[in-house]
Amino acid sequence: MIPGTLPLALRNSWALTFGGGVEAPVRTPSTVLYDRPHQQLRRFDRGTPAIGNPVLLVPPLAVDASCYDLRPGQSLAQFLLDTGRQPYVIDYGRMTEADRDLGFEHWIDEILPTAIESVSAEHEGAPVDIISWSLGGILSLLTAADRADLPLASVTALGTPINFAKNIPLAPVRLFGKLTGGREIDYATALFGGIPAFAVQAGFRASAFTRELTRPWFIARNITGTEALARMEAIDRFIDAMPGYPGRVYRQLYKQVILRNQLASGTIQLNKDRAIELAKLTCRVHLIASRTDHLAPAPTVSSGTGVFPSAKEVVYNEVTDTNHLALIAGSDAATTTWPFIDQFLSGTR
């Protein structure tokens, strides 16, 4: 008897163990516009003219760009296409020890401005709407503040923490880091050249400890639920594809953003000669948070409404019962966070 003729439960069991999975990876078709070190720009394909501004999807560091196109039904890119817009995504690729000296400046000065200007040029100079997630939101907001001359209409940041003092579970880590001056991160990044991929993957799994602990029970309960198993597999593939952090950028993130909480003060000191003031951001800003996001609790995100005094508009939306990844790629994102994005991009709330 071959697997295709087995009852569904046995067929799914076979696929999860000896087969290639219950669902093959499916990506929304896209076209590469340029491919340079740590900056591949892709345009998602559409067959009809787009409406509104072009949209640039900006992923965080140490996260695969597939976060915006996880699988059918969990693809923000496809949602944007379905609502008539033209999305693009910037992909940083893998990080290695050779990238140890890359810092926030590399994204703020080169990667994001180049992508924004390229997308705008594709649309005869139209302003660009950015959608970003987690650390991608920090990079996007800093770029918008530093480069007010860029053709930017708005920045939407999902699960992007601004005030780390509001993250109560993180308080012991911040206290320890203040006592040591962050030397523990200096040692770690010097040893590995950054935070290696295996450490990032392990950390993400640890943040979803309950999911990892109950995984066998989840599979047993859903052994005939191919859709649920496919969602599980998609998340597993996403985690397994996570790259690492360059050493310099992680030291900046840890010391300036997490320990010193500089974003909440409105000014981040990238180095001794350069500071970026969030008050210089002038485009529209959209912040989205979840009350049940343990990595970026809602209070850390909502604090951002007070640090952009020159923004054309600051909108804050909050959802419940959604974790960090589910904000952009959850099975219910189409009825929770994505409508907020659509309303904001359409100029309505």
Secondary structure, DSSP 8 states (H G I E B T S, - for coil): --GGGS-HHHHHHHHHHTSS-SS------EEEEEEETTEEEEEE--SS---SS-EEEE--TTS-GGGGS-STTS-HHHHHHHTT--EEEEE-----GGGTT--HHHIIIIIHHHHHHHHHHHTTT--EEEEEETHHHHHHHHHHHH-TTS-EEEEEEES--S-GGG-GGGHHHHHHHHHHTTHHHHHHHHHHSEE-HHHHHHHHHHHTHHHHHTHHHHHHHTTT-HHHHHHHHHHHHHHHT---EEHHHHHHIIIIIIIS-HHHHTEEEEETTEEEEGGG--SEEEEEEETT-SSSBHHHHHGGGGS-TT-SEEEEEEESS--TTHHHH-TTGGGTHHHHHHHHHTT--
